[in-house]
Amino acid sequence: MDFGAEGDPAHLRGGGGMKAATIRDVAERAEVSVASVSRVLNGAGPVTEATRNKVLEAARALQYVPHSGARSLSTSKTQTIGVILPDLYGEFFSELIRGMDVAARSLGYHLIVSSSHDDAEEASAAIRSMRGRVDGLIVLSPHLDAANLAAGLAGRTPILLMNGGAAAGRPSIVVDNHGGAVLAVEHLVATGRRRIVHIAGPAGNLEAEARLAGYLQAMARAGLPTSVVEGEFTQASGHAAGVALARREPRPDAVFAGNDNMAVGAMLALQDGGLRIPEDVAIIGFDDVPIASLVRPGLTTLRIHIAETGRSALERLVRLINAAGEAVADTACEIVRPELVVRPSSNPATPTEASSVPSNAGERLRALAETPSLKGENS
């Protein structure tokens, strides 16, 4: 028999189409049972230190790589988590996944990420494709019917819903979009703005509806007329709205956009139209994606700590996975409270550093959380 430099049989060496080593090969080389090899490699069951060292040495010599599918059959765990997003494009989702990935790596999990393209049928197909391949699912859905469908399709797979509204009896995480919108309008009113326009997100989207409802409520409280322009949560739709607003008479003196993408698009269009930000028109966004602090002037926005929210969601799902089958289940709806971050786009008195709204903002948000219009978040 032909042996390699370290005494490996040629048919077990990698490359050249040669067969990869199996767990039986490791057992033969270490002169132990297959069960002993499995206990050593999976860290399950008692083995002597001598046996452990022999198995690990044999595995190194044979360059043995455990088969993930076989391992999952023996342990009932894949160490993989599925994440289904409405879209894979944009800073919001990349920041969310970044936070999830950090938590997954620290807990020994891998991520499988798929997009539903904001379509319930595609979300269903993605969930079905992941069943049996993941230990748990995180589903972001801006539509309540899709969130209910996701929970129904998951079967026994632990599932955490995000941004689909407060799902009764199901573990979920939502953002207080309504309360955040109220904070935005109150800030603009406090700076003397009276003709405040809202660029709304797409119709039928729960987060867009909640932010619109917050805008309408705050404007009514202030005794101001409302004006809503339709958008799509994209920079292009914000830019188109900004072009139209620059030509409007009388021109608005403030814009509250449903997310940062639309706010940045509107800002660029208004500046191209010869208007100064914030002297002529103040602008506020929502989410605090990275670009919000990089544009000039810096964009005032509602911060929800996107990456941190993603990290927290994944850690919570892992706890759900580990607690599967327990009598007391986690069915709470966790509410993320937005924080108004004031930058120069709405406040010429602070030309450089951003500042956060202090004092009683938290108490006001807690009160607003009791309103029926509290919805989910998906940007």
C-alpha positions in Angstrom: 0.0 0.0 0.0 1.2 3.5 -0.9 1.6 5.7 2.2 2.1 9.5 2.5 4.8 11.3 4.3 3.1 10.7 7.7 2.0 7.2 7.0 -1.5 8.0 5.7 -3.0 5.6 3.2 -3.1 7.3 -0.2 -6.8 6.7 -0.6 -7.4 8.9 2.5 -5.3 11.9 1.4 -7.1 15.0 0.2 -6.9 16.3 -3.4 -6.8 14.5 -6.7 -10.3 13.1 -6.2 -9.2 10.9 -3.4 -11.8 9.8 -0.8 -12.0 11.8 2.4 -11.4 10.1 5.7 -14.5 8.8 7.6 -15.2 8.3 11.2 -14.5 4.6 10.7 -11.0 5.4 9.4 -10.3 7.5 12.5 -11.5 4.6 14.7 -9.2 2.1 12.9 -6.2 4.3 13.1 -6.8 5.1 16.8 -7.6 1.5 17.5 -10.8 2.4 19.3 -14.5 2.0 18.6 -16.6 4.3 16.3 -18.6 5.1 19.4 -15.5 6.3 21.2 -14.6 8.5 18.3 -18.1 10.0 18.2 -17.9 10.7 22.0 -14.6 12.5 21.6 -15.5 14.6 18.6 -19.0 15.5 19.9 -17.8 16.2 23.4 -20.6 13.9 24.7 -20.0 10.9 27.0 -17.1 9.8 29.1 -13.7 8.8 27.6 -10.3 8.4 29.1 -7.6 11.0 28.4 -5.5 8.4 26.6 -8.4 7.6 24.3 -9.2 11.2 23.6 -5.6 11.9 22.7 -5.4 8.9 20.3 -8.6 10.0 18.6 -7.6 13.6 18.1 -4.2 12.5 16.8 -5.8 10.2 14.3 -8.2 12.8 13.2 -5.4 15.3 12.7 -3.3 12.8 10.8 -6.2 11.8 8.5 -7.4 15.4 8.1 -10.8 14.2 9.2 -13.7 16.7 8.8 -16.9 15.7 10.6 -20.0 15.5 8.3 -22.4 18.2 9.4 -25.4 16.2 8.2 -24.4 13.1 10.0 -23.7 15.1 13.2 -27.1 16.7 13.1 -28.8 13.3 12.9 -27.0 12.1 16.0 -27.4 15.3 18.0 -30.7 16.6 16.6 -28.9 20.0 16.3 -27.5 21.7 13.2 -25.9 24.7 15.0 -27.5 26.8 12.3 -30.1 29.6 12.5 -32.2 30.7 9.6 -33.0 34.4 9.1 -35.7 35.5 6.6 -35.7 39.2 5.6 -38.1 41.2 3.4 -35.0 42.3 1.4 -31.3 41.9 1.4 -30.5 45.4 0.2 -29.8 48.4 2.3 -27.9 49.5 5.4 -30.7 48.6 7.8 -30.6 44.9 6.9 -26.8 44.8 6.7 -26.5 46.3 10.2 -29.1 43.9 11.5 -27.3 40.9 10.1 -24.0 42.2 11.4 -25.3 42.2 14.9 -26.8 38.7 14.5 -23.6 37.3 13.0 -21.5 38.6 16.0 -23.8 36.9 18.4 -24.0 33.7 16.3 -20.2 33.3 16.2 -19.9 33.8 19.9 -22.5 31.1 20.6 -21.2 28.6 18.0 -23.9 29.0 15.4 -23.9 29.7 11.7 -26.5 31.8 9.8 -28.5 31.0 6.7 -30.0 34.2 5.3 -32.8 34.4 2.7 -35.1 37.1 1.4 -38.8 36.9 1.0 -38.8 39.9 -1.4 -41.6 41.3 0.7 -43.9 38.5 -0.6 -45.8 36.1 1.6 -45.6 33.2 -0.8 -41.8 33.6 -1.1 -41.5 33.8 2.6 -43.4 30.5 2.9 -41.1 28.9 0.4 -38.0 30.1 2.3 -39.4 28.8 5.6 -40.2 25.4 4.1 -36.7 25.1 2.6 -35.1 25.8 6.0 -37.2 23.4 8.1 -34.9 20.5 9.2 -31.8 22.5 8.3 -31.9 25.0 11.1 -32.4 24.9 14.8 -34.5 28.1 14.9 -35.8 30.9 12.7 -35.8 34.7 12.9 -38.5 36.1 10.5 -38.8 39.8 9.7 -42.1 40.6 8.2 -43.7 44.0 7.7 -47.1 42.4 7.2 -49.1 40.8 10.0 -50.6 38.0 7.8 -47.1 37.0 6.7 -46.0 36.9 10.3 -48.9 34.6 11.2 -48.2 32.4 8.2 -44.5 32.2 9.2 -45.4 31.1 12.8 -47.8 28.5 11.4 -45.3 27.0 8.9 -42.4 26.8 11.4 -44.0 23.7 13.1 -41.9 22.7 16.1 -38.9 24.9 15.0 -38.5 27.7 17.5 -39.3 31.0 15.8 -38.8 34.7 16.7 -40.9 37.2 14.9 -39.6 40.8 14.3 -41.2 43.9 12.9 -44.5 42.3 12.2 -46.5 43.9 15.0 -47.1 42.7 18.5 -47.9 39.0 17.9 -50.0 37.8 20.9 -48.7 34.5 22.4 -45.6 34.4 20.2 -42.0 35.5 21.0 -41.5 38.7 19.1 -39.5 42.0 18.9 -41.1 45.2 17.7 -40.1 48.9 17.6 -42.3 51.6 19.0 -42.7 53.3 15.6 -45.7 55.3 16.7 -43.9 56.8 19.7 -40.8 57.5 17.7 -42.8 59.4 15.1 -44.4 61.5 17.8 -41.0 62.4 19.1 -39.9 63.5 15.7 -42.9 65.8 15.1 -42.6 67.2 18.6 -39.0 68.1 18.0 -39.8 69.9 14.8 -42.6 71.8 16.4 -40.4 72.8 19.3 -37.9 74.3 16.8 -40.6 76.5 15.3 -41.6 74.4 12.3 -45.3 74.5 11.3 -45.6 73.2 7.7 -44.4 69.7 8.4 -44.7 67.1 5.6 -44.4 63.3 6.2 -42.9 61.1 3.5 -44.6 57.8 4.3 -43.5 54.2 3.6 -45.4 51.8 1.4 -49.1 51.2 2.0 -49.9 48.0 3.9 -46.6 48.0 5.7 -47.1 47.9 9.4 -44.1 50.0 10.3 -45.1 52.6 7.7 -48.6 52.7 9.1 -47.5 53.1 12.7 -45.1 56.0 11.8 -47.8 57.7 9.8 -50.3 57.3 12.7 -47.7 58.8 15.1 -47.2 61.8 12.7 -51.0 62.4 12.4 -51.5 62.2 16.1 -48.7 64.6 17.0 -49.8 67.1 14.3 -53.3 67.0 15.6 -52.1 67.6 19.1 -50.2 70.6 17.9 -53.2 71.9 15.9 -51.2 71.8 12.6 -52.4 70.8 9.1 -51.1 67.5 7.8 -49.5 66.7 4.5 -48.5 63.2 3.4 -46.4 62.2 0.4 -46.2 58.5 -0.6 -42.8 56.7 -0.6 -41.3 53.2 -0.8 -38.7 53.2 1.9 -36.1 53.8 -0.8 -33.7 56.7 -1.4 -35.1 57.1 -4.9 -38.7 57.5 -3.6 -37.4 60.1 -1.1 -35.6 61.9 -3.8 -38.7 62.1 -6.0 -40.7 63.4 -3.0 -38.0 66.0 -2.4 -38.1 67.2 -6.0 -41.9 67.7 -5.7 -41.7 69.4 -2.3 -39.0 71.9 -3.6 -41.5 73.1 -6.1 -44.5 73.3 -3.8 -46.1 76.6 -2.8 -46.1 77.3 0.0 -43.0 75.3 0.6 -42.9 73.0 3.7 -40.5 74.1 6.4 -39.9 70.6 7.7 -39.9 67.0 6.4 -40.3 63.9 8.6 -39.4 60.9 6.4 -40.4 57.4 7.3 -36.9 56.1 7.2 -33.3 57.4 6.7 -33.1 56.3 3.1 -36.0 58.5 2.1 -34.7 61.3 4.3 -31.3 61.3 2.5 -33.0 61.2 -0.9 -35.2 64.1 0.0 -32.3 66.1 1.4 -30.3 65.7 -1.8 -33.3 66.8 -3.9 -34.0 69.8 -1.8 -30.4 70.9 -1.8 -30.3 70.4 -5.6 -33.4 72.7 -5.7 -31.4 75.5 -4.0 -32.8 75.1 -0.5 -30.7 75.1 2.6 -30.9 72.4 5.2 -32.0 73.2 7.9 -32.4 76.9 7.5 -35.1 76.6 4.8 -36.3 73.0 5.4 -35.5 70.8 8.4 -35.3 67.0 7.9 -35.7 64.0 10.2 -35.4 60.3 9.3 -35.9 57.1 11.2 -33.5 54.1 12.1 -30.1 55.8 12.4 -28.4 53.8 9.7 -24.6 54.5 9.3 -25.1 57.0 6.5 -27.2 59.3 8.7 -24.1 60.6 10.5 -22.1 60.8 7.3 -24.3 63.0 5.1 -23.9 66.8 5.4 -25.6 68.2 7.3 -25.8 65.2 9.6 -29.3 63.7 9.7 -31.5 64.0 12.7 -33.1 60.6 13.2 -34.7 58.0 15.5 -32.1 55.6 16.7 -33.0 52.0 17.4 -29.5 50.5 17.7 -29.9 48.2 14.7 -26.9 45.9 15.2 -27.6 45.6 18.9 -31.2 44.7 18.2 -30.0 42.0 15.8 -27.6 40.6 18.4 -30.3 40.6 21.1 -32.7 38.8 18.7 -30.3 36.0 18.0 -29.4 35.5 21.6 -33.0 35.3 22.5 -33.7 32.7 19.8 -30.8 30.6 21.1 -32.4 30.7 24.5 -35.7 29.6 22.9 -33.9 26.7 21.2 -32.2 25.6 24.4 -35.5 25.9 26.3 -37.6 23.9 23.7 -40.0 21.6 25.4 -40.0 23.4 28.7 -43.4 24.0 30.4 -42.9 27.8 30.7 -42.4 29.2 27.3 -41.1 32.7 26.3 -44.0 34.3 24.5 -43.3 38.0 25.3 -43.3 40.8 22.9 -40.2 42.9 23.5 -40.5 46.6 22.5 -37.5 48.5 21.3 -37.8 52.2 22.3 -36.4 54.7 19.7 -34.1 57.5 20.8 -34.3 60.9 19.0 -30.7 61.8 18.0 -30.5 65.5 17.1 -28.1 66.4 14.3 -27.7 69.6 12.2 -30.4 68.7 9.6 -33.1 69.9 12.1 -31.2 71.9 14.6 -28.9 74.8 13.4 -28.0 75.5 17.0 -25.9 72.3 17.1 -23.7 72.5 14.1 -21.3 69.7 14.9 -22.0 67.0 17.6 -25.1 65.0 17.7 -27.1 65.0 20.9 -29.8 62.7 22.2 -33.2 63.8 23.5 -33.0 63.7 27.4 -35.4 64.2 30.2 -38.9 62.7 30.0 -38.6 61.1 26.5 -38.6 57.6 28.0 -41.7 58.2 30.1 -43.6 59.6 27.1 -42.7 56.6 25.0 -43.8 54.2 27.7 -47.2 56.0 27.8 -47.4 55.9 24.0 -46.7 52.2 24.0 -50.1 51.7 25.4 -51.8 53.1 22.3 -53.6 50.7 20.0 -51.6 51.9 17.0 -48.3 50.3 18.2 -47.0 48.4 15.3 -43.8 46.6 14.1 -40.7 47.8 12.3 -39.1 46.9 9.1 -37.0 49.4 7.2 
